[in-house]
Structures are given as C-alpha cells and as structure tokens.
Amino acid sequence: MFSLILSWLLLPYFIFWRDFLSKVLFSAIFLPMEGKQLLLERLVLEFPESSRSTLRKWVKNGRIFVDGKKIKLPNETIGEGATITLKEKQKFLDLDIEVLYEDRDLVVVNKPEGVLSVAAAFDSENTVHGVMKKHYRRAFPVHRLDRETSGVMVMALTEEAWEKLKEQFHAHSIHRQYRAIVRGRLEGEGTWKCRLKEDQNYFVRPHPKGDMAITHYKVLETRGKTTAIEFTLETGKKNQIRAQALAATFPILGDQKYGDTGSHRLHLHACCLAFTHPITGKSMHFESPVPF
C-alpha cells in the first residue's frame, strides 16, 4: 500500500523530468545551431513540389550533394548558405546513349565512342539523332561530335531552342572543352590557329583558302612518349582538333585517320559543355568523366 501511495506522489516528478529530457535531447539532436539548418528542411524549401518522402529517398539514394559533397542523412545539419545540388537519375537510351539532362526544349547526352551524331550515307538510324527522334517527338541537331569521339553534346527539342542555340554556337559563346592524349611530348600551353579546308577525300588539312580554326591547349601531364592535354575550342570546324594536332606533329593517340594507329580507340573526349539555356536564360554546365 505504501509503495502505491509513493508511486502516485512521485508520478508528477517523473512526468516533468521525462518531458524536460525529451525536449533537451530533441534540441540537441535535431535542432540546428544558429546559422545552420536541417538538410530536409532546406530541401523542402528548394523543392516545394516534392513530398518529404521523395526528398528522403533522394538523400538515401545519394542524389543530394551539399557544397559538392554527397550527403546521406536527411537530418544532417548544414550551413544556411550551403549550395544544394540534385544529381539527375541515370537514364540510358538505345546505343548506350546516356541522358545527362532533359526538359521540354533540349536534351544533353553523353555520346559513346563509335556512334554517329547524325545520319550519314551508310547509316541513318544508328545515330544520336536517330535515337532522339525515336524517343522524343522531334529533335534538331545543333552540333556534332565525330563518330570516334565520345562525350557531351546537346540537341534541341523545339525549333525556337534550335535557332537560339545555333546563334550561340555561331557567336562562339558556348564553352566546349575536350581531353585528349597525343603522341609525343608537348609542353606548357598555347593556341593553334590556322585555316582548315576539307579535300575531296574528306580529309581536313591547313589551307590558305580554308576557314579559320582556333584551338587553345593546356598540357596536363606527360605519360612516357605521350601527353595528356586539355583543349578548349574557340571555333568548331570539322575534325578541328584532330587536323591541327597532326599539323603540329602531335597526332591524337589512336587517330587512324589523322596519323596514329597505336590504340584501339581515338583518345579524344568532349568532357565539358556550357551554354545559356535558349529559353530560360539559365547558365547550363555539363561534364562527362574521361574514359581513358
């Protein structure tokens, strides 16, 4: 009887301490410090059209990056000024073409080596453009990569986007960066500038009556008798990098058309493409990991 009375007397104290401790622990574990916020709460603000369940799933699947670092706990505390990035889900179409980004106006893809960008006399279907036309209602080529070259390319899905993207290419305002391995030991950085013209055998070479081609290069490292280089295009002529590399006596490794047969593939990859969205005006930047 005494223990029962004691329990009733002590019950209010137990309730008080239980509530007090739960509040303290909740504040310590879940509430962010001043100048901080919970990742999940920030995601709610960044993506108001998505449910909390979807946001948690994004975090769990490794699609959320904070200041470039992958985060896997939705209740992690982050800085109020932190940059949130949502990684797009991987999507592959026919011919192993990876979709990096898509909206109603354009699609950005990662083209595999060995796939044509647009139709040729000998193949009109097994091309990036052919796959785009099958998957989307309409598709308009804006630029192209050589069959042997892999990497990032953009294609318009509306005529308006196509016209405005073409204007950017003609104005040379689009940032196009390539990685390559060349035969020989090149040093430093510089610019290759010459006029290029295609002959009747579809071979591009320097010619005084050709179109001006400008390529900036930067040596990344030497690898024995080869050199890893970063190229940035100022102009975008057919076979530009390949023709200028040969003319400079540094042919690209594996370029059977332009002077090298020492590898099973062409070591030229379009690693970066940046442009202004033709409709929204937003800055767009895409990268593709170098496969060699």
Backbone bond lengths (Angstrom), bond angles and torsions (degrees), N, CA, C in turn:
res aa  C-N    CA-C-N  psi(-1)  N-CA   C-N-CA  omega(-1)  CA-C   N-CA-C  phi
1 M - - - 1.478 - - 1.533 110.24 -
2 F 1.336 114.58 -41.61 1.466 119.40 179.96 1.538 111.35 -62.37
3 S 1.348 117.24 -42.54 1.465 121.05 -179.12 1.524 111.26 -64.72
4 L 1.335 116.58 -34.21 1.458 120.28 178.75 1.522 110.88 -66.52
5 I 1.386 114.94 -44.03 1.474 119.29 178.51 1.527 110.42 -63.55
6 L 1.354 116.19 -39.28 1.467 120.67 -179.24 1.527 110.29 -64.17
7 S 1.335 115.85 -39.12 1.462 119.69 179.17 1.513 111.43 -62.15
8 W 1.302 116.35 -43.15 1.474 120.26 179.44 1.527 111.33 -64.45
9 L 1.356 115.60 -37.33 1.460 119.27 -179.65 1.537 111.91 -69.23
10 L 1.330 115.58 -35.74 1.471 119.61 -176.70 1.520 113.55 -86.95
11 L 1.346 118.11 -13.24 1.459 121.59 -176.58 1.526 113.64 -54.31
12 P 1.349 119.58 -46.00 1.485 118.86 179.62 1.523 112.72 -59.26
13 Y 1.359 117.25 -34.99 1.462 120.10 179.78 1.534 111.29 -68.40
14 F 1.351 114.87 -40.80 1.452 118.81 177.44 1.528 111.20 -61.05
15 I 1.342 116.90 -43.17 1.459 121.45 -179.86 1.518 110.71 -63.53
16 F 1.357 116.17 -42.15 1.462 120.95 -179.61 1.528 110.86 -61.03
17 W 1.339 115.91 -50.89 1.463 119.76 -177.81 1.533 112.05 -67.19
18 R 1.345 116.54 -34.75 1.465 118.92 177.31 1.518 110.90 -62.02
19 D 1.338 116.39 -47.65 1.476 120.11 -179.69 1.521 111.50 -66.20
20 F 1.341 115.66 -39.25 1.461 119.41 -178.96 1.525 111.28 -64.12
21 L 1.344 115.47 -48.15 1.457 119.70 -178.45 1.519 112.00 -65.63
22 S 1.336 117.78 -37.14 1.465 119.89 179.89 1.523 110.98 -65.26
23 K 1.341 116.28 -37.29 1.463 119.11 177.89 1.513 111.45 -67.67
24 V 1.336 116.26 -41.64 1.460 120.52 -179.23 1.516 110.59 -64.93
25 L 1.346 115.63 -45.96 1.455 119.90 -179.17 1.518 111.43 -65.36
26 F 1.338 117.03 -39.93 1.464 120.07 179.33 1.519 109.80 -62.75
27 S 1.339 116.17 -42.36 1.465 119.46 -179.76 1.523 110.43 -64.87
28 A 1.326 115.89 -39.84 1.452 119.59 -176.68 1.519 111.87 -70.00
29 I 1.345 116.81 -35.07 1.451 119.88 -173.56 1.522 112.41 -92.01
30 F 1.332 117.61 -40.59 1.452 120.02 -168.63 1.519 115.89 -109.17
31 L 1.332 117.84 -25.36 1.452 118.23 -176.30 1.522 110.40 -88.51
32 P 1.316 117.97 131.10 1.460 120.63 -178.09 1.515 112.06 -73.65
33 M 1.331 115.66 156.46 1.455 120.61 175.04 1.517 109.37 -72.57
34 E 1.314 115.98 169.28 1.456 120.23 179.35 1.524 109.54 -60.36
35 G 1.338 117.32 134.46 1.447 121.65 -177.25 1.511 113.09 83.56
36 K 1.344 116.11 3.65 1.453 121.54 179.61 1.527 109.23 -122.43
37 Q 1.330 116.48 168.26 1.452 121.20 175.28 1.517 109.84 -155.36
38 L 1.334 115.42 158.03 1.448 120.09 178.53 1.530 109.58 -73.29
39 L 1.321 115.92 140.31 1.460 120.52 179.81 1.517 111.09 -56.20
40 L 1.333 117.69 -45.84 1.464 120.90 -177.63 1.526 111.41 -60.27
41 E 1.334 117.01 -41.81 1.467 120.10 179.46 1.526 111.00 -65.53
42 R 1.314 116.70 -36.86 1.470 120.48 177.20 1.532 110.17 -66.33
43 L 1.337 116.32 -39.84 1.457 119.87 179.15 1.517 111.55 -64.47
44 V 1.331 116.66 -36.01 1.464 120.73 177.27 1.527 110.43 -59.61
45 L 1.338 116.10 -39.14 1.465 121.02 179.04 1.529 111.31 -73.27
46 E 1.342 116.51 -38.63 1.469 120.79 -177.56 1.531 112.56 -73.37
47 F 1.345 116.24 -34.89 1.467 121.04 -176.27 1.530 110.07 -128.64
48 P 1.338 117.57 68.21 1.474 121.63 -175.01 1.528 113.53 -63.44
49 E 1.338 117.52 -20.25 1.465 119.99 -178.99 1.523 112.11 -81.38
50 S 1.335 118.10 -8.11 1.464 122.04 -177.64 1.525 110.91 -104.57
51 S 1.333 116.19 143.69 1.459 121.43 -179.87 1.528 110.29 -74.66
52 R 1.340 115.97 162.03 1.463 119.68 177.97 1.530 110.93 -63.54
53 S 1.325 116.14 -33.16 1.460 120.10 177.66 1.528 110.61 -62.74
54 T 1.338 116.91 -42.73 1.464 121.31 177.94 1.521 110.84 -65.01
55 L 1.331 116.73 -41.99 1.462 121.02 -179.63 1.525 110.97 -62.58
56 R 1.344 116.25 -42.23 1.472 119.79 177.58 1.523 110.82 -63.19
57 K 1.326 116.09 -37.38 1.463 120.55 179.98 1.536 110.41 -66.26
58 W 1.328 116.94 -39.20 1.467 120.96 177.36 1.527 110.21 -58.98
59 V 1.348 114.83 -44.82 1.468 119.90 -179.08 1.527 109.84 -64.86
60 K 1.321 116.35 -46.45 1.470 121.19 -178.96 1.520 111.89 -60.24
61 N 1.330 116.95 -38.13 1.464 121.58 -178.01 1.528 113.70 -83.44
62 G 1.331 116.68 4.93 1.461 119.86 175.19 1.512 114.94 75.99
63 R 1.340 117.46 24.72 1.463 120.12 -178.44 1.522 112.78 -94.08
64 I 1.340 117.62 -7.00 1.465 121.21 -178.18 1.527 110.18 -102.74
65 F 1.337 115.04 127.28 1.456 121.68 177.22 1.522 109.20 -120.70
66 V 1.319 116.50 135.41 1.464 122.61 176.85 1.523 107.84 -115.12
67 D 1.325 115.57 115.33 1.465 121.57 -176.47 1.539 110.73 52.52
68 G 1.339 115.11 40.81 1.451 120.99 176.77 1.517 115.54 83.57
69 K 1.344 118.07 -2.56 1.463 121.95 -178.69 1.524 110.45 -108.14
70 K 1.343 115.59 131.56 1.461 120.01 -179.83 1.531 110.48 -68.26
71 I 1.336 116.68 132.29 1.461 122.23 179.76 1.529 108.61 -117.07
72 K 1.350 116.91 135.38 1.462 119.53 -177.36 1.521 114.04 -120.84
73 L 1.343 117.75 8.28 1.467 121.32 177.91 1.521 109.08 -121.98
74 P 1.350 117.89 116.72 1.471 120.40 -176.89 1.518 113.95 -64.91
75 N 1.344 117.69 -23.00 1.466 120.61 -178.91 1.521 112.79 -97.04
76 E 1.331 116.29 15.22 1.468 119.52 177.08 1.527 109.91 -70.87
77 T 1.316 115.36 142.93 1.459 121.17 -179.76 1.523 110.24 -85.82
78 I 1.328 116.43 133.50 1.461 121.46 179.59 1.527 109.49 -129.86
79 G 1.321 116.18 163.01 1.457 120.93 177.55 1.524 110.90 -72.67
80 E 1.318 116.87 148.11 1.465 120.96 -178.44 1.528 112.10 -62.29
81 G 1.326 116.89 -28.35 1.463 119.90 -179.51 1.516 113.90 -94.63
82 A 1.333 116.98 10.22 1.467 120.60 -177.83 1.529 110.89 -65.97
83 T 1.334 115.80 146.69 1.463 121.73 178.12 1.518 109.83 -92.06
84 I 1.335 115.89 122.98 1.462 122.12 -179.53 1.527 109.23 -98.80
85 T 1.331 116.68 130.27 1.462 121.71 177.98 1.522 109.53 -126.20
86 L 1.330 116.10 130.86 1.462 121.63 176.01 1.522 108.15 -102.49
87 K 1.328 116.65 116.24 1.458 121.23 178.88 1.528 109.14 -75.84
88 E 1.314 115.66 131.60 1.462 120.03 179.23 1.529 110.61 -66.96
89 K 1.336 115.79 145.50 1.461 120.08 174.87 1.525 109.08 -66.61
90 Q 1.327 115.46 140.99 1.457 119.10 178.70 1.524 110.27 -68.51
91 K 1.310 115.30 133.29 1.456 121.25 -179.48 1.522 108.51 -138.22
92 F 1.324 115.74 125.43 1.460 120.36 -178.79 1.528 110.28 -117.08
93 L 1.327 115.57 138.75 1.459 122.07 176.49 1.535 108.31 -107.48
94 D 1.317 116.49 -171.19 1.463 120.72 177.92 1.529 110.45 -57.83
95 L 1.316 115.74 157.15 1.475 123.96 179.84 1.522 111.92 64.46
96 D 1.351 115.90 19.18 1.466 121.85 177.98 1.527 112.31 62.69
97 I 1.334 116.33 33.23 1.464 122.02 177.75 1.523 108.86 -83.81
98 E 1.331 116.83 121.01 1.458 121.66 -178.69 1.531 110.18 -91.72
99 V 1.328 116.31 130.83 1.461 121.85 176.51 1.526 108.20 -88.51
100 L 1.324 116.39 117.80 1.459 121.75 179.22 1.520 111.55 -89.10
101 Y 1.336 115.81 -31.67 1.477 120.54 -178.62 1.519 108.36 -162.18
102 E 1.343 115.53 145.66 1.459 119.45 174.83 1.519 109.97 -152.37
103 D 1.322 116.05 144.83 1.458 122.39 169.13 1.527 106.62 -147.02
104 R 1.316 117.79 -167.18 1.465 119.52 -174.89 1.533 112.54 -71.08
105 D 1.314 117.61 -15.73 1.462 121.02 -174.21 1.524 114.80 -104.76
106 L 1.325 117.24 -27.82 1.462 118.98 -175.16 1.517 111.48 -156.83
107 V 1.319 115.71 165.62 1.463 122.19 175.28 1.528 108.10 -138.36
108 V 1.326 115.94 136.89 1.460 122.38 178.01 1.523 107.62 -113.40
109 V 1.322 116.43 128.56 1.462 120.08 -175.86 1.522 111.48 -127.94
110 N 1.320 114.24 163.43 1.454 122.17 173.42 1.527 106.66 -106.97
111 K 1.326 116.94 106.50 1.467 121.60 -175.76 1.527 110.62 -82.68
112 P 1.327 117.18 129.10 1.466 119.18 175.89 1.524 111.66 -72.86
113 E 1.294 116.42 156.56 1.464 122.09 173.74 1.528 108.45 -65.10
114 G 1.351 116.79 140.43 1.455 121.05 178.00 1.512 115.28 93.40
115 V 1.346 117.44 -1.02 1.470 121.61 -179.51 1.527 109.27 -109.88
116 L 1.339 116.76 131.24 1.465 121.15 177.40 1.523 110.72 -68.62
117 S 1.312 116.39 146.89 1.468 120.54 175.64 1.525 110.62 -76.59
118 V 1.326 116.18 -46.91 1.471 122.10 -178.82 1.530 108.86 -132.69
119 A 1.323 115.65 172.11 1.464 121.08 -175.58 1.515 112.42 -62.82
120 A 1.332 114.62 145.74 1.464 122.12 173.58 1.524 107.17 -126.06
121 A 1.316 116.54 172.29 1.464 120.84 -177.34 1.527 111.64 -59.34
122 F 1.348 115.87 -30.99 1.459 120.11 -176.20 1.527 113.39 -97.32
123 D 1.342 118.74 -5.65 1.469 120.43 -178.73 1.520 109.77 -160.73
124 S 1.322 116.41 115.98 1.466 120.59 -178.63 1.529 113.08 -112.81
125 E 1.334 117.35 -12.94 1.456 120.52 -175.69 1.528 112.98 -104.84
126 N 1.341 116.71 -42.49 1.462 120.42 -175.80 1.524 110.82 -83.33
127 T 1.317 115.06 62.26 1.463 122.69 -178.84 1.524 108.94 -134.83
128 V 1.328 115.73 163.62 1.462 119.62 175.75 1.530 109.76 -59.24
129 H 1.328 116.27 -45.21 1.464 120.31 179.92 1.527 110.90 -61.99
130 G 1.337 117.09 -41.47 1.458 120.37 179.21 1.519 112.28 -61.88
131 V 1.328 116.44 -41.97 1.474 120.85 178.42 1.520 110.40 -66.62
132 M 1.347 117.12 -40.25 1.463 120.40 179.42 1.531 111.03 -62.66
133 K 1.309 116.77 -40.50 1.472 120.32 -179.04 1.524 111.04 -66.63
134 K 1.325 117.00 -30.73 1.459 120.36 177.84 1.524 111.78 -73.92
135 H 1.325 115.38 -37.22 1.477 120.02 -174.24 1.525 112.71 -86.77
136 Y 1.341 116.37 -35.32 1.459 120.89 179.69 1.532 108.28 -112.87
137 R 1.298 116.15 160.39 1.472 119.01 -176.45 1.526 111.44 -64.56
138 R 1.343 116.06 -42.86 1.462 121.02 177.55 1.521 109.18 -140.29
139 A 1.320 116.18 152.32 1.463 120.43 177.99 1.521 108.79 -149.02
140 F 1.341 116.24 137.36 1.460 121.38 -175.61 1.533 109.18 -125.40
141 P 1.332 118.58 114.84 1.474 120.80 178.04 1.528 111.22 -62.45
142 V 1.306 115.85 134.35 1.461 121.79 179.17 1.530 110.36 -105.16
143 H 1.310 115.44 -38.23 1.471 122.09 177.02 1.514 106.52 -152.36
144 R 1.310 117.33 -177.74 1.456 119.33 -179.88 1.518 110.94 -145.87
145 L 1.321 114.85 157.55 1.457 121.95 170.96 1.521 107.39 -112.72
146 D 1.328 116.57 147.28 1.458 119.62 176.27 1.520 109.81 -58.02
147 R 1.310 116.00 152.41 1.459 121.04 179.47 1.532 111.59 -52.91
148 E 1.323 116.79 -41.35 1.463 121.37 -175.79 1.532 113.06 -78.66
149 T 1.333 117.17 -12.62 1.466 121.97 -177.43 1.520 110.48 -93.08
150 S 1.318 116.57 137.20 1.469 121.51 176.33 1.526 109.34 -104.23
151 G 1.337 116.00 166.86 1.453 118.93 172.57 1.517 116.57 129.15
152 V 1.339 114.48 -165.32 1.464 122.60 -170.23 1.521 112.21 -81.14
153 M 1.323 115.56 133.49 1.463 120.41 172.31 1.528 109.09 -146.56
154 V 1.335 115.94 155.52 1.460 121.85 -178.12 1.523 109.94 -116.55
155 M 1.334 115.67 146.33 1.458 121.21 176.45 1.525 108.21 -135.70
156 A 1.327 116.55 135.71 1.471 121.21 -179.50 1.528 110.42 -80.14
157 L 1.326 115.61 149.41 1.461 120.94 177.73 1.528 112.24 -111.51
158 T 1.339 116.38 -5.59 1.462 121.35 175.57 1.524 108.77 -134.50
159 E 1.311 116.65 156.80 1.468 120.14 -179.52 1.519 111.54 -65.23
160 E 1.336 116.61 -37.99 1.463 119.85 179.42 1.522 110.97 -62.54
161 A 1.340 117.01 -45.27 1.461 120.86 178.93 1.529 110.23 -63.95
162 W 1.330 116.91 -38.84 1.460 121.56 179.94 1.530 111.14 -62.00
163 E 1.342 116.54 -46.64 1.459 120.69 -179.13 1.525 111.64 -62.61
164 K 1.333 116.76 -42.73 1.467 119.97 -176.86 1.524 112.07 -74.23
165 L 1.325 117.52 -33.80 1.457 119.59 175.94 1.528 110.65 -68.17
166 K 1.339 116.33 -38.87 1.461 119.95 177.75 1.528 110.48 -61.69
167 E 1.329 116.69 -37.66 1.461 120.41 177.93 1.529 110.55 -60.95
168 Q 1.335 116.52 -40.69 1.464 120.03 179.15 1.527 111.23 -65.70
169 F 1.328 116.57 -40.25 1.468 119.37 177.95 1.525 110.85 -64.39
170 H 1.340 116.94 -43.13 1.462 120.52 179.91 1.531 111.98 -65.25
171 A 1.334 115.91 -31.65 1.466 120.56 179.44 1.528 111.91 -84.46
172 H 1.330 116.94 -2.10 1.468 123.16 -178.74 1.532 112.19 58.16
173 S 1.327 116.68 32.80 1.464 120.54 -179.92 1.524 112.13 -93.08
174 I 1.314 117.12 -5.86 1.459 121.20 178.72 1.529 109.04 -86.68
175 H 1.320 115.75 134.62 1.468 120.94 -179.32 1.530 109.25 -89.72
176 R 1.332 116.13 118.63 1.465 121.40 179.83 1.523 109.19 -125.21
177 Q 1.322 114.51 120.70 1.458 119.48 -176.83 1.531 109.66 -124.76
178 Y 1.328 115.57 139.62 1.460 121.78 -178.32 1.523 109.91 -126.09
179 R 1.315 115.81 154.81 1.458 121.94 169.53 1.525 107.37 -116.66
180 A 1.321 116.20 143.90 1.457 120.27 -179.01 1.516 109.99 -151.67
181 I 1.323 114.78 161.26 1.459 121.83 169.59 1.522 106.19 -120.02
182 V 1.336 116.37 124.92 1.460 120.43 -178.53 1.518 110.39 -111.02
183 R 1.314 115.33 157.28 1.451 121.83 176.94 1.533 108.41 -80.14
184 G 1.327 117.32 127.22 1.457 120.92 -178.74 1.524 111.71 108.75
185 R 1.311 115.88 171.36 1.474 121.68 -177.23 1.533 109.79 -110.17
186 L 1.318 114.80 97.59 1.465 121.47 177.40 1.525 108.19 -93.64
187 E 1.320 118.08 149.95 1.464 121.25 -177.44 1.515 112.08 -126.91
188 G 1.335 115.19 153.44 1.464 122.07 172.93 1.515 114.79 67.60
189 E 1.319 114.61 -142.27 1.462 120.97 179.67 1.521 108.91 -145.94
190 G 1.321 115.61 162.54 1.457 118.82 -177.90 1.514 111.63 177.40
191 T 1.310 116.83 -162.69 1.458 122.70 -176.50 1.523 109.90 -136.27
192 W 1.329 114.78 134.60 1.464 120.60 171.83 1.525 107.04 -101.45
193 K 1.323 115.71 123.19 1.462 120.70 -177.04 1.522 109.46 -136.35
194 C 1.322 116.08 118.96 1.461 120.19 178.98 1.527 109.27 -163.10
195 R 1.316 116.83 169.30 1.462 121.17 175.36 1.522 109.05 -93.03
196 L 1.334 116.16 133.93 1.459 121.13 -178.00 1.522 110.40 -118.41
197 K 1.333 114.27 143.06 1.460 119.53 178.64 1.532 109.31 -142.30
198 E 1.331 116.71 141.00 1.457 122.05 178.87 1.527 109.76 -90.72
199 D 1.344 116.26 132.61 1.461 118.89 -179.63 1.528 110.36 -91.13
200 Q 1.333 116.47 -175.40 1.459 121.23 -175.67 1.526 113.02 -67.95
201 N 1.325 116.91 -14.57 1.462 121.88 177.32 1.531 112.23 -99.04
202 Y 1.330 116.10 16.43 1.462 123.47 178.65 1.536 112.80 63.42
203 F 1.313 116.44 27.47 1.458 121.65 178.48 1.523 108.12 -103.99
204 V 1.327 115.54 126.78 1.466 120.87 -177.98 1.524 109.19 -94.65
205 R 1.334 116.00 131.33 1.460 120.50 -179.09 1.541 109.48 -148.98
206 P 1.326 117.37 161.05 1.470 120.39 176.65 1.521 110.70 -59.57
207 H 1.339 115.33 135.72 1.464 120.63 -179.33 1.531 108.49 -154.36
208 P 1.317 118.17 134.48 1.480 120.25 -176.70 1.523 113.81 -60.77
209 K 1.329 118.06 -22.36 1.462 120.78 179.68 1.545 112.42 -100.10
210 G 1.318 116.08 9.89 1.458 119.60 -179.22 1.518 113.15 -83.67
211 D 1.343 116.36 -178.15 1.467 122.21 177.78 1.524 110.07 -86.29
212 M 1.325 115.78 144.00 1.453 120.38 -179.26 1.540 110.80 -65.34
213 A 1.330 116.21 132.77 1.462 122.66 178.88 1.523 108.71 -127.99
214 I 1.330 116.72 129.57 1.466 121.35 -177.40 1.529 109.22 -128.95
215 T 1.322 115.35 123.61 1.461 122.14 179.68 1.522 109.37 -130.58
216 H 1.320 117.17 127.74 1.465 121.88 176.38 1.534 108.58 -97.72
217 Y 1.316 116.90 138.19 1.463 119.34 -179.55 1.525 111.23 -128.76
218 K 1.323 114.76 154.45 1.466 122.01 177.61 1.522 108.15 -144.22
219 V 1.321 116.64 122.26 1.465 121.19 179.81 1.524 110.01 -72.67
220 L 1.328 115.87 130.21 1.463 121.40 178.98 1.520 111.27 -96.53
221 E 1.340 116.57 -44.94 1.460 120.68 177.39 1.524 109.75 -168.06
222 T 1.313 115.67 157.70 1.462 120.33 174.44 1.523 108.09 -101.36
223 R 1.331 114.86 142.17 1.466 120.98 -179.42 1.523 108.13 -128.63
224 G 1.331 116.76 87.41 1.463 119.95 -176.67 1.515 110.59 64.58
225 K 1.321 116.79 -116.16 1.463 121.30 179.75 1.524 112.35 -97.70
226 T 1.320 117.21 15.98 1.468 121.59 177.46 1.526 109.94 -126.26
227 T 1.336 115.78 166.73 1.466 121.84 -178.22 1.527 110.24 -135.10
228 A 1.324 116.56 131.54 1.467 121.57 174.30 1.522 107.98 -87.50
229 I 1.326 116.25 128.17 1.469 121.44 -173.51 1.524 111.22 -130.92
230 E 1.327 114.03 147.81 1.468 121.66 171.43 1.526 107.60 -106.36
231 F 1.336 116.20 123.08 1.464 121.23 179.17 1.522 109.80 -108.75
232 T 1.325 116.33 140.82 1.464 121.63 172.81 1.521 108.09 -124.79
233 L 1.324 115.83 124.06 1.465 120.30 -178.10 1.523 111.26 -83.92
234 E 1.334 115.04 131.77 1.469 119.45 169.08 1.523 109.09 -97.32
235 T 1.326 115.12 -33.57 1.465 121.34 172.45 1.528 106.96 -121.42
236 G 1.311 116.63 168.94 1.453 118.82 -177.42 1.510 112.60 -135.80
237 K 1.313 117.35 71.75 1.461 122.08 179.77 1.528 110.23 -89.21
238 K 1.322 115.74 161.28 1.459 121.08 -179.89 1.534 110.55 -59.39
239 N 1.343 116.12 130.39 1.468 122.11 177.82 1.525 112.85 56.52
240 Q 1.317 117.41 25.42 1.470 121.25 -171.50 1.531 113.10 -55.49
241 I 1.332 117.02 -56.47 1.466 119.85 -176.42 1.524 110.58 -63.46
242 R 1.313 116.31 -41.90 1.468 120.98 -176.71 1.532 111.42 -65.00
243 A 1.331 116.96 -43.69 1.469 121.01 -179.43 1.525 111.36 -68.42
244 Q 1.336 116.45 -41.21 1.459 119.14 -179.27 1.529 111.41 -71.27
245 A 1.328 116.82 -34.15 1.471 119.60 177.81 1.530 110.19 -63.13
246 L 1.340 116.28 -42.98 1.460 119.93 178.20 1.532 110.98 -64.60
247 A 1.336 115.91 -42.67 1.467 120.12 -179.90 1.523 111.71 -62.78
248 A 1.335 115.77 -29.50 1.470 120.32 179.19 1.525 111.68 -86.71
249 T 1.337 116.42 3.92 1.470 124.80 -178.83 1.527 113.05 67.94
250 F 1.337 116.49 26.67 1.457 121.91 174.82 1.538 109.07 -128.00
251 P 1.345 117.89 67.82 1.461 119.64 -177.46 1.522 111.98 -61.42
252 I 1.320 115.71 149.00 1.464 120.57 -179.83 1.525 109.82 -72.93
253 L 1.309 114.93 135.27 1.458 121.68 -177.26 1.535 110.27 -55.99
254 G 1.335 115.66 127.23 1.444 121.02 178.35 1.507 115.05 83.52
255 D 1.339 118.56 6.83 1.472 121.16 -179.01 1.528 109.43 -85.86
256 Q 1.322 115.19 91.08 1.460 120.11 -176.61 1.525 112.53 -68.36
257 K 1.309 117.77 -23.57 1.464 120.85 178.35 1.522 111.26 -79.83
258 Y 1.336 116.28 -36.54 1.457 120.15 -175.08 1.533 112.28 -117.60
259 G 1.336 115.96 53.43 1.454 119.67 162.63 1.503 121.27 94.91
260 D 1.344 120.35 9.97 1.455 118.32 178.38 1.528 109.85 -145.69
261 T 1.314 116.50 135.24 1.473 121.09 -179.53 1.521 111.18 -125.67
262 G 1.329 116.23 20.58 1.465 119.85 -171.46 1.513 116.18 -86.94
263 S 1.332 119.39 11.36 1.460 120.02 -179.41 1.528 109.92 -152.33
264 H 1.325 115.71 161.09 1.464 120.71 -178.61 1.516 112.99 -76.39
265 R 1.351 117.47 -15.72 1.462 119.88 179.85 1.524 111.42 -142.09
266 L 1.315 114.43 160.70 1.460 120.42 175.71 1.524 108.95 -74.97
267 H 1.306 117.23 124.60 1.466 121.32 -178.66 1.531 110.32 -89.23
268 L 1.309 115.00 64.75 1.466 122.47 177.79 1.522 107.47 -138.39
269 H 1.336 116.42 124.31 1.462 121.33 -173.65 1.523 110.32 -137.70
270 A 1.348 116.64 127.94 1.469 121.81 175.93 1.526 108.06 -79.14
271 C 1.321 116.28 97.15 1.469 120.27 -170.33 1.526 114.16 -89.69
272 C 1.333 117.78 -19.31 1.464 119.18 -174.93 1.535 110.88 -146.97
273 L 1.325 115.12 136.25 1.464 121.44 176.71 1.527 108.14 -139.30
274 A 1.329 116.58 125.01 1.461 121.00 -179.74 1.522 109.23 -134.49
275 F 1.327 115.86 136.39 1.461 120.86 -178.24 1.522 109.38 -158.36
276 T 1.320 115.75 173.22 1.467 121.37 176.09 1.528 108.35 -94.43
277 H 1.315 115.77 130.53 1.474 118.37 179.75 1.522 108.58 -58.01
278 P 1.333 117.75 127.44 1.471 121.02 -172.55 1.526 114.56 -65.88
279 I 1.314 117.88 -18.80 1.468 120.89 -178.28 1.519 111.89 -109.24
280 T 1.339 117.31 -48.64 1.469 120.51 -175.57 1.521 113.10 -85.52
281 G 1.352 117.42 -21.03 1.461 120.28 -177.37 1.517 113.20 80.73
282 K 1.317 117.82 4.09 1.461 122.00 -178.41 1.534 110.22 -76.61
283 S 1.326 116.06 144.42 1.460 120.93 176.63 1.526 109.44 -73.85
284 M 1.323 116.09 128.27 1.466 121.69 -178.33 1.525 108.95 -116.78
285 H 1.338 116.61 136.47 1.464 121.09 -178.48 1.517 109.16 -141.36
286 F 1.341 116.39 126.49 1.463 120.61 -177.51 1.522 109.96 -133.58
287 E 1.339 114.60 142.03 1.440 120.32 179.05 1.516 110.59 -131.10
288 S 1.309 115.64 153.71 1.460 122.56 177.98 1.517 108.40 -133.99
289 P 1.340 117.52 129.37 1.471 119.68 -178.19 1.531 111.59 -62.47
290 V 1.315 115.48 143.17 1.463 121.25 -178.53 1.538 108.81 -73.46
291 P 1.332 118.58 125.65 1.468 121.11 -174.61 1.526 114.78 -85.42
292 F 1.329 118.04 4.35 1.474 119.22 -179.94 1.514 111.07 -136.05
